[in-house]
């Protein structure tokens, strides 16, 4: 399923990155309903993304990338999520792994993998597992054999893996230490299934990947455990991408609700009889509800920008635990709020638009299904808990990759 090599655009600054993202989003807009309905692998759309140059926007400049900050990444993802949040989610782990390599990769790893990224090689996700006590209760092992290192295990929620060039796989080594091993998508023993059958975010095709004695180059193993033993922003930056996706979903639901009210919805008969409204967009209740939704979406957008600006200041190398906590909490607030607002606005769309909006030909339910599915992986209550615990009790958030 790996896409053939095609020429890759080079992006040099933030303005170019956001322009490319918006152009790319416009190019895939016409197929969003079909992708949602089919749930099939969007290979052509992802090949176009890989060739767009967006894969390299956070690769450090000294390695040939654009080295752009978190604020640009957030706007790139939001712009794509406004059109198709499933496509926007596919490179989420890619940008996490670029960050991991930038901070913890050695020279050989950076040279090899960053070079591949800049030539359109996307890094897919092999992190979470099913069947354990939680998604990070890992059974996957990096084992030493007479023939060398091999990966053995099974991963789920492998967003982007099916069309990636590489897969970053979390595993425990022979000493029980957490490592991140990079293997080629087409390596012997790698099987990527399209068994992703859910109500929303369907085009992510985040199914099962099996590693059956997959050979691993020792030079492509990153000691991942140490990344969370010092102040870090890997989790905050990964969560910022998820925040941008939810903000994009909220904006898309608001946009489509407004379009439907203006062009298709009929006013409630009581409003017409009372002489209040000849069309739905003049109904005072519709106006008030839509205005409230717009304020909520704009607040979510502002929180996203604020959190991204905080991460720009903290950088990938926070100077101390206090700065790392500052970045994590800013993103936690933005992510929790955006998740709730996306679900609420996507549901209220039907209160504004009436029964006709439920017609399947419009596929407006995808906004709620996408928001709810995406938010389900990451409970907002824990984010509010960490924010409140810090403000009330001066307890810093945990230093792991989820806050």
C-alpha positions in Angstrom: 0.0 0.0 0.0 3.0 2.3 0.2 2.7 5.2 -2.3 5.3 5.4 -5.1 8.0 8.1 -4.8 6.9 11.4 -6.3 8.5 14.9 -6.3 8.2 16.6 -2.9 7.7 20.3 -2.4 10.1 22.1 -0.1 8.5 24.6 2.3 10.7 27.3 3.9 8.5 29.5 6.1 5.2 29.6 8.1 3.2 31.5 5.5 4.1 29.0 2.8 3.2 26.1 5.1 -0.3 27.4 5.9 -0.9 28.3 2.3 0.1 24.8 1.2 -2.1 23.3 3.8 -5.1 25.3 2.7 -4.5 24.5 -0.9 -4.2 20.8 -0.1 -7.4 20.9 2.0 -9.3 22.5 -0.9 -8.0 19.8 -3.2 -9.5 17.0 -1.1 -12.7 18.7 -0.1 -14.9 17.2 -2.8 -14.3 13.6 -1.6 -14.8 14.0 2.1 -18.3 12.5 2.2 -17.3 9.6 0.1 -14.3 8.9 2.3 -16.4 9.1 5.4 -19.0 6.7 3.9 -16.5 4.2 2.5 -13.9 4.0 5.2 -11.4 2.8 2.6 -7.7 3.8 2.5 -7.4 7.3 1.1 -4.1 6.4 -0.7 -4.2 9.0 -3.4 -5.0 11.8 -0.9 -2.2 10.8 1.4 0.3 10.4 -1.4 -0.6 14.0 -2.3 -0.1 15.1 1.4 3.3 13.3 1.5 4.4 15.2 -1.7 3.2 18.6 -0.4 6.2 19.3 1.7 4.2 19.4 4.9 5.9 16.3 6.4 9.1 18.3 6.8 7.8 21.5 8.4 9.1 20.6 11.9 12.3 18.9 10.8 15.1 21.0 12.3 16.7 23.5 9.8 20.1 22.0 10.4 18.8 18.7 8.9 17.3 20.4 5.9 13.7 21.0 7.1 11.8 24.2 7.7 12.2 24.0 11.5 8.8 25.7 12.0 7.3 26.2 15.5 4.3 24.6 17.1 2.0 27.6 16.2 2.5 26.9 12.5 2.0 23.2 12.9 -1.3 23.8 14.8 -2.6 26.1 12.0 -1.6 23.6 9.3 -3.5 20.8 11.0 -6.5 23.0 11.8 -6.8 24.1 8.2 -6.9 20.5 7.0 -9.3 19.4 9.8 -11.7 22.1 8.7 -12.2 19.9 5.5 -11.3 16.4 6.6 -10.3 15.8 10.2 -9.5 12.1 9.5 -6.9 13.1 6.9 -5.6 15.7 9.4 -5.1 13.0 12.0 -3.0 10.7 9.9 0.3 12.6 10.3 -0.2 13.2 14.1 2.2 10.5 15.1 4.5 11.5 12.3 5.1 14.9 13.9 5.5 13.3 17.3 8.2 11.0 15.9 10.0 14.0 14.2 10.0 15.7 17.6 11.4 12.5 19.3 14.2 12.2 16.7 15.0 15.9 17.0 15.4 15.7 20.8 16.6 12.1 21.3 17.8 10.8 18.0 21.5 10.4 17.4 23.3 11.8 14.3 22.9 8.6 12.3 19.1 8.3 13.1 18.5 11.9 12.3 20.4 11.8 9.0 18.6 8.7 7.8 15.1 9.3 8.9 14.9 13.0 8.4 16.3 12.5 4.9 13.5 10.0 4.2 10.9 12.4 5.6 12.1 15.2 3.4 11.7 12.9 0.4 8.1 12.2 1.3 8.5 9.3 3.8 5.8 9.6 6.3 6.3 8.0 9.8 3.3 5.9 10.8 2.1 4.9 14.2 2.7 1.7 16.1 2.1 2.7 19.8 -1.1 1.6 21.4 -2.2 -2.0 22.1 -5.4 -3.8 22.9 -6.0 -6.5 25.5 -3.9 -5.0 28.3 -5.0 -3.0 31.3 -4.7 0.1 29.2 -3.5 1.1 25.8 0.1 1.5 26.9 0.3 -1.8 28.7 2.8 -3.1 26.2 3.2 -6.7 25.2 5.3 -5.9 22.1 8.9 -6.9 22.5 12.2 -6.0 20.9 14.1 -9.3 21.2 17.7 -10.2 20.6 18.1 -13.4 18.5 21.1 -15.0 16.9 20.1 -13.3 13.7 19.8 -9.9 15.3 17.0 -7.7 16.8 13.4 -8.6 15.9 10.0 -7.1 16.8 7.2 -9.3 18.0 3.8 -8.0 18.8 0.5 -6.5 17.7 -0.6 -2.9 17.7 -3.9 -1.2 17.2 -5.0 2.4 16.5 -2.1 2.4 14.0 -3.2 5.7 12.3 -1.3 6.3 9.1 0.7 3.1 9.2 -1.0 1.5 6.2 0.3 4.1 3.8 3.5 5.1 5.6 7.1 4.5 4.6 8.2 3.8 8.2 6.4 2.7 11.4 7.6 3.9 14.8 6.9 1.0 17.2 7.0 1.2 21.0 8.2 -1.9 22.7 10.1 -3.3 25.7 13.6 -4.5 25.2 15.2 -7.5 26.9 15.8 -5.5 30.0 12.2 -4.2 30.2 13.1 -0.7 29.0 10.8 1.3 26.7 12.2 1.8 23.3 11.0 3.2 20.0 12.0 1.2 17.0 11.6 2.3 13.4 10.9 -0.3 10.8 10.0 0.0 7.1 6.3 -0.4 6.4 7.1 -3.0 3.8 9.7 -4.9 5.9 9.3 -8.7 6.1 6.9 -9.7 8.9 4.9 -6.4 8.9 1.2 -6.9 8.3 -1.0 -3.8 8.3 -4.8 -4.5 8.3 -7.6 -2.1 7.4 -9.9 -3.5 10.2 -10.9 0.0 11.4 -14.7 -0.2 11.7 -15.9 2.8 13.7 -18.5 5.5 13.5 -16.2 8.4 12.9 -12.7 9.4 11.8 -13.1 6.6 9.4 -10.5 7.6 6.8 -7.7 7.3 9.4 -8.0 3.6 8.9 -6.4 3.1 12.3 -6.4 -0.7 12.3 -4.2 -3.5 13.5 -0.5 -3.9 12.7 1.3 -7.2 13.4 5.0 -7.6 13.8 6.1 -11.2 13.3 9.8 -11.4 13.9 10.4 -8.2 12.0 14.1 -7.5 11.6 15.2 -4.2 13.3 18.3 -2.2 12.5 20.0 -1.5 15.8 20.8 2.0 14.6 17.1 2.8 14.4 16.2 2.1 18.0 15.7 5.1 20.2 15.8 4.7 24.0 12.3 6.2 24.5 12.0 5.7 28.3 14.5 8.4 29.1 12.4 10.9 27.1 10.0 11.0 30.1 12.6 11.1 32.8 13.4 14.8 32.1 11.2 17.9 31.5 9.8 17.5 28.0 7.2 18.8 25.6 6.7 15.7 23.4 3.3 15.0 24.9 2.2 18.6 24.8 3.1 19.0 21.2 1.4 15.7 20.2 -1.7 16.9 22.1 -1.6 20.2 20.4 -2.1 18.4 17.1 -5.2 16.7 18.5 -6.4 20.0 19.8 -6.1 21.5 16.3 -8.2 18.6 14.9 -11.0 19.2 17.4 -11.0 22.9 16.7 -11.1 22.2 13.0 -14.1 19.9 13.5 -15.9 22.6 15.5 -15.2 25.2 12.8 -16.4 22.9 10.1 -19.7 22.1 12.0 -20.3 25.8 12.5 -19.6 26.5 8.8 -21.9 23.8 7.5 -24.6 24.7 10.0 -24.6 28.3 8.8 -24.6 27.2 5.1 -27.6 24.9 5.7 -29.6 27.5 7.6 -29.0 30.1 5.0 -29.7 27.9 1.9 -31.9 24.9 2.9 -33.5 25.1 6.3 -37.1 26.4 6.7 -38.2 28.5 9.6 -40.3 27.0 12.3 -44.0 27.7 11.6 -44.6 29.5 14.8 -41.9 32.0 13.9 -43.5 32.6 10.5 -47.0 33.0 11.9 -45.8 35.5 14.5 -44.2 37.5 11.6 -40.7 37.0 13.0 -39.1 35.2 10.2 -39.7 34.5 6.6 -36.6 32.3 6.4 -34.7 30.2 9.0 -31.8 32.6 9.2 -34.1 35.3 10.6 -35.6 33.2 13.4 -34.5 34.9 16.6 -33.9 31.6 18.4 -31.7 30.4 15.5 -29.8 33.6 15.5 -29.1 33.5 19.2 -28.1 29.8 19.2 -25.8 30.3 16.2 -24.2 33.3 17.8 -23.5 31.3 21.0 -22.0 28.5 18.9 -19.8 31.0 17.0 -18.5 32.5 20.3 -17.6 29.0 21.5 -15.8 28.1 18.4 -13.9 31.3 18.3 -12.9 30.8 22.0 -11.6 27.3 21.1 -9.6 28.8 18.2 -8.2 31.4 20.6 -7.2 28.8 23.2 -5.5 26.8 20.4 -3.5 29.8 19.3 -2.6 30.7 22.9 -1.5 27.2 23.7 0.6 27.0 20.5 2.2 30.4 21.3 3.1 29.0 24.8 4.8 26.0 23.2 6.7 28.3 20.9 8.1 30.0 24.0 8.8 26.8 25.9 10.3 25.1 22.8 11.1 21.4 22.4 13.8 21.8 25.1 12.1 23.3 28.2 14.6 24.8 30.6 13.1 23.3 33.7 10.1 21.3 35.0 8.1 24.5 35.6 8.3 25.5 32.0 7.4 22.0 30.8 4.3 22.1 33.1 3.4 25.5 31.7 3.3 24.1 28.2 1.5 20.9 29.1 -1.2 22.7 31.1 -1.8 25.3 28.3 -2.5 22.5 25.8 -4.6 20.5 28.3 -6.9 23.5 28.7 -7.2 24.0 25.0 -7.7 20.3 24.2 -10.3 19.7 26.9 -12.3 22.8 25.8 -12.0 22.1 22.1 -13.2 18.5 22.6 -16.3 19.5 24.4 -17.1 22.4 22.0 -16.6 20.2 18.9 -19.1 17.6 20.2 -21.6 20.3 21.3 -21.5 22.4 18.1 -21.7 19.3 15.9 -24.7 18.1 17.8 -26.4 21.6 17.9 -26.1 21.8 14.2 -29.3 19.8 14.0 -31.1 22.1 16.4 -30.4 24.9 14.1 -31.1 23.2 10.8 -34.2 21.1 11.5 -35.1 17.6 10.5 -34.0 18.0 6.8 -30.4 18.3 8.0 -30.6 14.6 9.1 -31.0 13.5 5.5 -28.0 11.2 4.8 -27.2 12.8 1.5 -25.7 15.7 3.3 -23.7 13.5 5.7 -23.8 16.3 8.3 -23.7 13.7 11.1 -20.0 13.1 10.3 -19.0 16.2 12.3 -20.5 14.8 15.5 -19.3 11.3 14.8 -15.7 12.6 14.1 -15.7 14.8 17.2 -17.0 12.1 19.5 -14.8 9.3 18.1 -11.7 11.5 18.3 -12.4 12.7 21.8 -13.1 9.2 23.1 -9.5 8.3 23.0 -8.5 11.0 25.5 -10.8 11.7 28.4 -11.2 15.5 29.0 -11.8 14.9 32.7 -8.2 14.0 33.3 -7.1 17.2 31.6 -9.4 19.3 33.8 -8.1 17.4 36.8 -4.5 18.2 36.1 -5.3 21.9 35.5 -7.4 22.1 38.6 -4.8 20.2 40.7 -2.1 22.5 39.6 -4.1 25.7 40.4 -5.5 24.5 43.7 -2.7 22.4 45.1 0.4 23.3 43.1 0.7 19.7 41.9 2.4 19.7 38.4 1.0 17.5 35.7 2.5 14.1 35.0 5.5 14.0 32.8 4.3 11.6 30.2 3.2 11.7 26.6 -0.6 12.1 27.1 -1.1 15.4 29.0 
